[in-house]
Amino acid sequence: MEEQTYQNVNEFEPNQEPETNNRDYLHHYQTEEEDLPPPPPPEHKYDFDEQSTTSSASNEPQEPISLGSMAESIVQGVADLKTSDDEPEPFTVNESGIELEKPIFLFIKAGSDSECIGCCPFSQRLFMILWLKGVVFNVTTVDKTKKVPQINDALGSVNPPVLIFNGEMLTDNQKCEDYIEAELYPPRYPRLACKHSNSNTVGNDIFAKFSAFAKFRGNPNDPKREGMRKKLDQALSKLNDYLLEPLDDEIDEGADDNEPQRSSRKFIDGNTMTIADCNMLPKLNMIQVTGRALLNYEIPHSFDAIYRYLETSFGMPEFRETCPHDDEIVYFYGGRKPKARSSKH
């Protein structure tokens, strides 16, 4: 089978160069615009940076461990968790869906209580993709700062999300997407790749603009901050315009040329969710929640297509049920730690 690939906005950031850019702009924001703050040095650590659990105390060479062996170790760790009273039990998603011969395991970032869904658009994107495929899969939240021998020993320094599929352990988001799309293909499973190429790249710069705006620590009335806000609005405006613009298969050839046509589609690439939505929606939600709670910022209400898009998407369990709690998003960006909850959702 020919492997399908697509341009991807796979990150906490936009893909300025989709095929080669693997940087995380939330942690390593870079820009060529003179009025934005310079990037921090590579060794700088933010409060929310993941801390590696691997020890460098020993310099003795160690025999390499295959990804297959690591996958087996993690799967066994999940089985052990199900019989442990001390750790949260993994949960099964889409139990009414198609059950595969070999179960799928998705490990995502845990929230502040080490159990709930954490704020990580990487994790949420894969969560959404698997749910949209209609298969049964298992989800385990992982707190890399908390020692859980069954899981963390097997993961080592690898941070979630981690996908185990057909005995393969995948840690690169783009490879995870490609593998899922190649293995779970039509007609039994829906195709999630976009039909229109522009849908893959629209809004690529939104999250970089938001990251710069969110990390500004100067005077709230500083003209530089206002400039960053305007650039974020401009990036969002392009997405709004795209959502209003009819796609090729929506254009009515018999319509009056003097009357501009407007799209009423539900999602970025049509009336069904695609990988583009799995990438964009977690970021828009983070912008909306963090903006209101911490930044005195609202997505402009004149962007009615974006608000329609968000309202429609929150009606879909594939998005709504994979979102972290709002207070987890606020906490991620420096807000107050959430109160304890009774469930991981």
Secondary structure as a PSIPRED ss2 file (coil, helix, strand):
# PSIPRED VFORMAT (PSIPRED V4.0)

   1 M C   1.000  0.000  0.000
   2 E C   1.000  0.000  0.000
   3 E C   1.000  0.000  0.000
   4 Q C   1.000  0.000  0.000
   5 T C   1.000  0.000  0.000
   6 Y C   1.000  0.000  0.000
   7 Q C   1.000  0.000  0.000
   8 N C   1.000  0.000  0.000
   9 V C   1.000  0.000  0.000
  10 N C   1.000  0.000  0.000
  11 E C   1.000  0.000  0.000
  12 F C   1.000  0.000  0.000
  13 E C   1.000  0.000  0.000
  14 P C   1.000  0.000  0.000
  15 N C   1.000  0.000  0.000
  16 Q C   1.000  0.000  0.000
  17 E C   1.000  0.000  0.000
  18 P C   1.000  0.000  0.000
  19 E C   1.000  0.000  0.000
  20 T C   1.000  0.000  0.000
  21 N C   1.000  0.000  0.000
  22 N C   1.000  0.000  0.000
  23 R C   1.000  0.000  0.000
  24 D C   1.000  0.000  0.000
  25 Y C   1.000  0.000  0.000
  26 L C   1.000  0.000  0.000
  27 H C   1.000  0.000  0.000
  28 H C   1.000  0.000  0.000
  29 Y C   1.000  0.000  0.000
  30 Q C   1.000  0.000  0.000
  31 T C   1.000  0.000  0.000
  32 E C   1.000  0.000  0.000
  33 E C   1.000  0.000  0.000
  34 E C   1.000  0.000  0.000
  35 D C   1.000  0.000  0.000
  36 L C   1.000  0.000  0.000
  37 P C   1.000  0.000  0.000
  38 P C   1.000  0.000  0.000
  39 P C   1.000  0.000  0.000
  40 P C   1.000  0.000  0.000
  41 P C   1.000  0.000  0.000
  42 P C   1.000  0.000  0.000
  43 E C   1.000  0.000  0.000
  44 H C   1.000  0.000  0.000
  45 K C   1.000  0.000  0.000
  46 Y C   1.000  0.000  0.000
  47 D C   1.000  0.000  0.000
  48 F C   1.000  0.000  0.000
  49 D C   1.000  0.000  0.000
  50 E C   1.000  0.000  0.000
  51 Q C   1.000  0.000  0.000
  52 S C   1.000  0.000  0.000
  53 T C   1.000  0.000  0.000
  54 T C   1.000  0.000  0.000
  55 S C   1.000  0.000  0.000
  56 S C   1.000  0.000  0.000
  57 A C   1.000  0.000  0.000
  58 S C   1.000  0.000  0.000
  59 N C   1.000  0.000  0.000
  60 E C   1.000  0.000  0.000
  61 P C   1.000  0.000  0.000
  62 Q C   1.000  0.000  0.000
  63 E C   1.000  0.000  0.000
  64 P C   1.000  0.000  0.000
  65 I C   1.000  0.000  0.000
  66 S C   1.000  0.000  0.000
  67 L H   0.000  1.000  0.000
  68 G H   0.000  1.000  0.000
  69 S H   0.000  1.000  0.000
  70 M H   0.000  1.000  0.000
  71 A H   0.000  1.000  0.000
  72 E H   0.000  1.000  0.000
  73 S H   0.000  1.000  0.000
  74 I H   0.000  1.000  0.000
  75 V H   0.000  1.000  0.000
  76 Q H   0.000  1.000  0.000
  77 G H   0.000  1.000  0.000
  78 V H   0.000  1.000  0.000
  79 A H   0.000  1.000  0.000
  80 D H   0.000  1.000  0.000
  81 L H   0.000  1.000  0.000
  82 K H   0.000  1.000  0.000
  83 T C   1.000  0.000  0.000
  84 S C   1.000  0.000  0.000
  85 D C   1.000  0.000  0.000
  86 D C   1.000  0.000  0.000
  87 E C   1.000  0.000  0.000
  88 P C   1.000  0.000  0.000
  89 E C   1.000  0.000  0.000
  90 P C   1.000  0.000  0.000
  91 F E   0.000  0.000  1.000
  92 T E   0.000  0.000  1.000
  93 V E   0.000  0.000  1.000
  94 N C   1.000  0.000  0.000
  95 E C   1.000  0.000  0.000
  96 S C   1.000  0.000  0.000
  97 G C   1.000  0.000  0.000
  98 I E   0.000  0.000  1.000
  99 E C   1.000  0.000  0.000
 100 L C   1.000  0.000  0.000
 101 E C   1.000  0.000  0.000
 102 K C   1.000  0.000  0.000
 103 P C   1.000  0.000  0.000
 104 I E   0.000  0.000  1.000
 105 F E   0.000  0.000  1.000
 106 L E   0.000  0.000  1.000
 107 F E   0.000  0.000  1.000
 108 I E   0.000  0.000  1.000
 109 K E   0.000  0.000  1.000
 110 A E   0.000  0.000  1.000
 111 G C   1.000  0.000  0.000
 112 S C   1.000  0.000  0.000
 113 D C   1.000  0.000  0.000
 114 S C   1.000  0.000  0.000
 115 E C   1.000  0.000  0.000
 116 C C   1.000  0.000  0.000
 117 I E   0.000  0.000  1.000
 118 G C   1.000  0.000  0.000
 119 C C   1.000  0.000  0.000
 120 C C   1.000  0.000  0.000
 121 P H   0.000  1.000  0.000
 122 F H   0.000  1.000  0.000
 123 S H   0.000  1.000  0.000
 124 Q H   0.000  1.000  0.000
 125 R H   0.000  1.000  0.000
 126 L H   0.000  1.000  0.000
 127 F H   0.000  1.000  0.000
 128 M H   0.000  1.000  0.000
 129 I H   0.000  1.000  0.000
 130 L H   0.000  1.000  0.000
 131 W H   0.000  1.000  0.000
 132 L H   0.000  1.000  0.000
 133 K H   0.000  1.000  0.000
 134 G C   1.000  0.000  0.000
 135 V E   0.000  0.000  1.000
 136 V C   1.000  0.000  0.000
 137 F E   0.000  0.000  1.000
 138 N E   0.000  0.000  1.000
 139 V E   0.000  0.000  1.000
 140 T E   0.000  0.000  1.000
 141 T E   0.000  0.000  1.000
 142 V E   0.000  0.000  1.000
 143 D C   1.000  0.000  0.000
 144 K C   1.000  0.000  0.000
 145 T C   1.000  0.000  0.000
 146 K C   1.000  0.000  0.000
 147 K C   1.000  0.000  0.000
 148 V C   1.000  0.000  0.000
 149 P H   0.000  1.000  0.000
 150 Q H   0.000  1.000  0.000
 151 I H   0.000  1.000  0.000
 152 N H   0.000  1.000  0.000
 153 D H   0.000  1.000  0.000
 154 A H   0.000  1.000  0.000
 155 L H   0.000  1.000  0.000
 156 G C   1.000  0.000  0.000
 157 S C   1.000  0.000  0.000
 158 V C   1.000  0.000  0.000
 159 N C   1.000  0.000  0.000
 160 P C   1.000  0.000  0.000
 161 P C   1.000  0.000  0.000
 162 V E   0.000  0.000  1.000
 163 L E   0.000  0.000  1.000
 164 I E   0.000  0.000  1.000
 165 F E   0.000  0.000  1.000
 166 N C   1.000  0.000  0.000
 167 G C   1.000  0.000  0.000
 168 E E   0.000  0.000  1.000
 169 M E   0.000  0.000  1.000
 170 L E   0.000  0.000  1.000
 171 T C   1.000  0.000  0.000
 172 D C   1.000  0.000  0.000
 173 N H   0.000  1.000  0.000
 174 Q H   0.000  1.000  0.000
 175 K H   0.000  1.000  0.000
 176 C H   0.000  1.000  0.000
 177 E H   0.000  1.000  0.000
 178 D H   0.000  1.000  0.000
 179 Y H   0.000  1.000  0.000
 180 I H   0.000  1.000  0.000
 181 E H   0.000  1.000  0.000
 182 A H   0.000  1.000  0.000
 183 E H   0.000  1.000  0.000
 184 L C   1.000  0.000  0.000
 185 Y C   1.000  0.000  0.000
 186 P C   1.000  0.000  0.000
 187 P C   1.000  0.000  0.000
 188 R C   1.000  0.000  0.000
 189 Y C   1.000  0.000  0.000
 190 P C   1.000  0.000  0.000
 191 R C   1.000  0.000  0.000
 192 L C   1.000  0.000  0.000
 193 A C   1.000  0.000  0.000
 194 C C   1.000  0.000  0.000
 195 K C   1.000  0.000  0.000
 196 H C   1.000  0.000  0.000
 197 S C   1.000  0.000  0.000
 198 N H   0.000  1.000  0.000
 199 S H   0.000  1.000  0.000
 200 N H   0.000  1.000  0.000
 201 T H   0.000  1.000  0.000
 202 V C   1.000  0.000  0.000
 203 G C   1.000  0.000  0.000
 204 N C   1.000  0.000  0.000
 205 D C   1.000  0.000  0.000
 206 I H   0.000  1.000  0.000
 207 F H   0.000  1.000  0.000
 208 A H   0.000  1.000  0.000
 209 K H   0.000  1.000  0.000
 210 F H   0.000  1.000  0.000
 211 S H   0.000  1.000  0.000
 212 A H   0.000  1.000  0.000
 213 F H   0.000  1.000  0.000
 214 A H   0.000  1.000  0.000
 215 K H   0.000  1.000  0.000
 216 F C   1.000  0.000  0.000
 217 R C   1.000  0.000  0.000
 218 G C   1.000  0.000  0.000
 219 N C   1.000  0.000  0.000
 220 P C   1.000  0.000  0.000
 221 N C   1.000  0.000  0.000
 222 D C   1.000  0.000  0.000
 223 P H   0.000  1.000  0.000
 224 K H   0.000  1.000  0.000
 225 R H   0.000  1.000  0.000
 226 E H   0.000  1.000  0.000
 227 G H   0.000  1.000  0.000
 228 M H   0.000  1.000  0.000
 229 R H   0.000  1.000  0.000
 230 K H   0.000  1.000  0.000
 231 K H   0.000  1.000  0.000
 232 L H   0.000  1.000  0.000
 233 D H   0.000  1.000  0.000
 234 Q H   0.000  1.000  0.000
 235 A H   0.000  1.000  0.000
 236 L H   0.000  1.000  0.000
 237 S H   0.000  1.000  0.000
 238 K H   0.000  1.000  0.000
 239 L H   0.000  1.000  0.000
 240 N H   0.000  1.000  0.000
 241 D H   0.000  1.000  0.000
 242 Y H   0.000  1.000  0.000
 243 L H   0.000  1.000  0.000
 244 L H   0.000  1.000  0.000
 245 E C   1.000  0.000  0.000
 246 P C   1.000  0.000  0.000
 247 L C   1.000  0.000  0.000
 248 D H   0.000  1.000  0.000
 249 D H   0.000  1.000  0.000
 250 E H   0.000  1.000  0.000
 251 I C   1.000  0.000  0.000
 252 D C   1.000  0.000  0.000
 253 E C   1.000  0.000  0.000
 254 G C   1.000  0.000  0.000
 255 A C   1.000  0.000  0.000
 256 D C   1.000  0.000  0.000
 257 D C   1.000  0.000  0.000
 258 N C   1.000  0.000  0.000
 259 E C   1.000  0.000  0.000
 260 P C   1.000  0.000  0.000
 261 Q C   1.000  0.000  0.000
 262 R C   1.000  0.000  0.000
 263 S C   1.000  0.000  0.000
 264 S C   1.000  0.000  0.000
 265 R C   1.000  0.000  0.000
 266 K C   1.000  0.000  0.000
 267 F E   0.000  0.000  1.000
 268 I C   1.000  0.000  0.000
 269 D C   1.000  0.000  0.000
 270 G E   0.000  0.000  1.000
 271 N C   1.000  0.000  0.000
 272 T C   1.000  0.000  0.000
 273 M C   1.000  0.000  0.000
 274 T C   1.000  0.000  0.000
 275 I H   0.000  1.000  0.000
 276 A H   0.000  1.000  0.000
 277 D H   0.000  1.000  0.000
 278 C H   0.000  1.000  0.000
 279 N H   0.000  1.000  0.000
 280 M H   0.000  1.000  0.000
 281 L H   0.000  1.000  0.000
 282 P H   0.000  1.000  0.000
 283 K H   0.000  1.000  0.000
 284 L H   0.000  1.000  0.000
 285 N H   0.000  1.000  0.000
 286 M H   0.000  1.000  0.000
 287 I H   0.000  1.000  0.000
 288 Q H   0.000  1.000  0.000
 289 V H   0.000  1.000  0.000
 290 T H   0.000  1.000  0.000
 291 G H   0.000  1.000  0.000
 292 R H   0.000  1.000  0.000
 293 A H   0.000  1.000  0.000
 294 L H   0.000  1.000  0.000
 295 L H   0.000  1.000  0.000
 296 N C   1.000  0.000  0.000
 297 Y C   1.000  0.000  0.000
 298 E C   1.000  0.000  0.000
 299 I C   1.000  0.000  0.000
 300 P C   1.000  0.000  0.000
 301 H C   1.000  0.000  0.000
 302 S C   1.000  0.000  0.000
 303 F C   1.000  0.000  0.000
 304 D H   0.000  1.000  0.000
 305 A H   0.000  1.000  0.000
 306 I H   0.000  1.000  0.000
 307 Y H   0.000  1.000  0.000
 308 R H   0.000  1.000  0.000
 309 Y H   0.000  1.000  0.000
 310 L H   0.000  1.000  0.000
 311 E H   0.000  1.000  0.000
 312 T H   0.000  1.000  0.000
 313 S H   0.000  1.000  0.000
 314 F H   0.000  1.000  0.000
 315 G C   1.000  0.000  0.000
 316 M C   1.000  0.000  0.000
 317 P H   0.000  1.000  0.000
 318 E H   0.000  1.000  0.000
 319 F H   0.000  1.000  0.000
 320 R H   0.000  1.000  0.000
 321 E C   1.000  0.000  0.000
 322 T C   1.000  0.000  0.000
 323 C C   1.000  0.000  0.000
 324 P C   1.000  0.000  0.000
 325 H C   1.000  0.000  0.000
 326 D H   0.000  1.000  0.000
 327 D H   0.000  1.000  0.000
 328 E H   0.000  1.000  0.000
 329 I H   0.000  1.000  0.000
 330 V H   0.000  1.000  0.000
 331 Y H   0.000  1.000  0.000
 332 F H   0.000  1.000  0.000
 333 Y C   1.000  0.000  0.000
 334 G C   1.000  0.000  0.000
 335 G C   1.000  0.000  0.000
 336 R C   1.000  0.000  0.000
 337 K C   1.000  0.000  0.000
 338 P C   1.000  0.000  0.000
 339 K C   1.000  0.000  0.000
 340 A C   1.000  0.000  0.000
 341 R C   1.000  0.000  0.000
 342 S C   1.000  0.000  0.000
 343 S C   1.000  0.000  0.000
 344 K C   1.000  0.000  0.000
 345 H C   1.000  0.000  0.000
